[in-house]
């Protein structure tokens, strides 16, 4: 893989927006409306959200957001283009938001993901995330799984 540059980004940038829309299409195809827990683009610019884009050259290849929560950081909007999967880019993005969370003083990372996103589940398991119950404002559904990792 070419070396990706991960930088603070704006989800309204064309490349970032394209990544987010591709991610949302997958969620729409794999879960009912009540189980789609992604943040809309206009919410990803809130002060408590740290949004990052991974680029190779000038092309956006992946993105991730860190949401500041009460006592923990939450992984949001994690997505890597299909042609970049298996390249290590997802691991770089996840490590980046975990470092940011540590800098903010969070002892823990949490996330919610869909039960049908098997590759994502395996990735998070390999990255040290363990299953847990619903947290924060989430309500348990048959379409969502919840995970956490101590930092």
Secondary structure, 3 states (H helix, E strand, C coil): CCCCEEEECCCCCHHHHHHHHHHHHHHHHHCCHHHCCCCCHHHCCCCCEEEEEEEECCEEEEEEEEEEECCEEEEEEEEECHHHCCCCHHHHHHHHHHHHHHHCCCCEEEEEEECCCHHHHHHHHHCCCEEECCCCCCCCCCCEEEEEEEC
